Amino acid sequence: MPLLPLQAVSLQRAPAHVSTAQIEDAARRAVTGNFLTTDIKRAKVVFEQLPWVRSASVRRVWPGFIEVELEEHQAVARWGGADNTPSRMVNTHGELFDAEHDASLPLLVGPDEHAGTMLARFAEWTRTLSPLQRHIQKLAMTRREAWQLLLDDGSRIELGREDEKHPLTSRLKRYVTTQPAAQREGASRIFYADLRYP
């Protein structure tokens, strides 16, 4: 539009996971009219629909610019939900988002509404296992809220459900403290540990 025309749409930072073509397409759909008539709220919604974008900030900069800042998801784990669901990841906030899986990241499997809880448990139990120099490859929670771990050496640990008398973290700590003694007694590795029972 000739009156107060838009000169450019600028990005604060180049995103890591969104291509230039995707950004240009979003800008063409989001920014219409001139400097004053462009709907900033609508533009924000369009930019937030881009893959890997967690949130977008869109504002006018005099005399004719639209400035866009994109916050991307920071993936910390793959997410495994029900069958036939699209590939999703978990970000640092415990939120699920659509993206192709990065096979190098650990896998969390459970009900969608527990993604944040699972991420917190993953971080806590990673610290608990650090004396053994073992890493969680897969963390699963069933619909009945029973927990299972698969470690990077192939060991499977059944933690069961949370119990006030025997909290899950104390069960895992017991596993960590018994491993050196088990290895001294000739067990090279524990393949399966059921920690549901004292």
KOLKOLFI-826784 format. One record per residue (C-alpha): x, y, z. Coordinates in steps of 0.25 Angstrom, whole numbers, padded with zeros to 4 digits, always signed. Example, Ala and Ser with C-alpha at 12.3 -4.5 7.8 and 13.67 -1.06 7.14 Angstrom:
BEGIN
+0049-0018+0031;+0055-0004+0029;
END
This chain:
BEGIN
+0000+0000+0000;+0006+0014-0004;+0003+0021+0009;+0013+0017+0020;+0018+0004+0012;+0025-0007+0019;+0039-0008+0015;+0044-0021+0022;+0041-0032+0031;+0053-0034+0040;+0057-0046+0049;+0065-0043+0062;+0072-0056+0061;+0074-0067+0051;+0066-0079+0056;+0073-0093+0056;+0062-0102+0051;+0053-0093+0042;+0057-0091+0028;+0058-0077+0021;+0047-0082+0011;+0038-0085+0023;+0040-0072+0029;+0038-0065+0016;+0025-0072+0013;+0020-0069+0028;+0024-0054+0025;+0015-0054+0012;+0003-0060+0019;+0005-0052+0032;+0008-0038+0028;-0002-0031+0019;-0006-0017+0017;+0003-0005+0021;+0011-0002+0034;-0001+0002+0041;-0011-0008+0036;-0003-0020+0038;-0010-0029+0048;+0001-0032+0058;-0007-0042+0066;-0010-0050+0054;+0004-0049+0049;+0009-0055+0063;-0001-0067+0061;+0004-0070+0047;+0019-0069+0052;+0016-0078+0064;+0010-0089+0054;+0024-0091+0048;+0031-0104+0052;+0040-0104+0064;+0035-0090+0068;+0030-0089+0083;+0026-0074+0082;+0027-0062+0074;+0028-0047+0077;+0024-0038+0066;+0025-0022+0067;+0025-0010+0058;+0038-0002+0057;+0037+0012+0051;+0037+0016+0040;+0033+0003+0032;+0038-0010+0038;+0032-0022+0045;+0042-0028+0055;+0040-0043+0058;+0047-0051+0069;+0045-0066+0069;+0047-0075+0082;+0050-0089+0077;+0047-0101+0085;+0060-0107+0091;+0058-0122+0090;+0062-0131+0102;+0055-0144+0099;+0047-0152+0089;+0033-0155+0092;+0026-0168+0090;+0011-0167+0091;+0000-0176+0086;+0001-0183+0072;-0001-0175+0060;+0002-0161+0066;+0012-0152+0059;+0026-0151+0063;+0028-0142+0075;+0038-0137+0084;+0039-0131+0099;+0045-0118+0101;+0052-0112+0113;+0039-0107+0119;+0033-0121+0118;+0024-0118+0106;+0021-0127+0095;+0023-0122+0080;+0023-0128+0066;+0036-0131+0060;+0044-0142+0054;+0051-0151+0065;+0065-0149+0068;+0070-0163+0071;+0082-0158+0079;+0072-0153+0090;+0066-0162+0101;+0051-0167+0099;+0040-0163+0109;+0027-0172+0108;+0015-0169+0115;+0001-0161+0115;+0003-0147+0109;-0002-0140+0121;+0009-0145+0129;+0020-0140+0120;+0025-0130+0130;+0025-0139+0142;+0033-0149+0133;+0043-0139+0129;+0045-0135+0144;+0047-0150+0148;+0057-0152+0137;+0066-0141+0142;+0065-0145+0156;+0068-0160+0153;+0079-0156+0144;+0086-0150+0156;+0083-0162+0164;+0089-0172+0154;+0102-0163+0152;+0110-0171+0162;+0108-0183+0153;+0112-0175+0141;+0099-0180+0135;+0089-0172+0126;+0074-0174+0124;+0071-0178+0110;+0056-0180+0112;+0047-0175+0123;+0033-0181+0123;+0021-0178+0131;+0008-0187+0129;-0006-0182+0130;-0006-0187+0144;+0006-0178+0147;+0016-0190+0149;+0030-0186+0145;+0041-0194+0137;+0055-0190+0133;+0064-0195+0122;+0078-0192+0124;+0089-0190+0113;+0095-0203+0116;+0082-0211+0113;+0078-0212+0128;+0063-0211+0131;+0058-0206+0144;+0044-0207+0149;+0041-0196+0159;+0026-0198+0160;+0016-0188+0166;+0019-0177+0176;+0017-0181+0190;+0019-0172+0203;+0026-0183+0210;+0035-0187+0199;+0037-0174+0190;+0042-0177+0176;+0055-0169+0177;+0059-0177+0190;+0057-0190+0182;+0066-0185+0171;+0076-0180+0181;+0076-0195+0187;+0079-0200+0173;+0091-0191+0172;+0096-0194+0186;+0095-0209+0183;+0102-0210+0170;+0117-0209+0175;+0114-0221+0184;+0107-0229+0173;+0119-0227+0164;+0129-0231+0175;+0121-0244+0176;+0123-0247+0162;+0111-0241+0155;+0117-0234+0143;+0103-0227+0140;+0089-0227+0145;+0080-0229+0133;+0067-0227+0141;+0064-0222+0154;+0050-0222+0160;+0050-0211+0171;+0035-0211+0174;+0038-0220+0186;+0047-0217+0198;
END
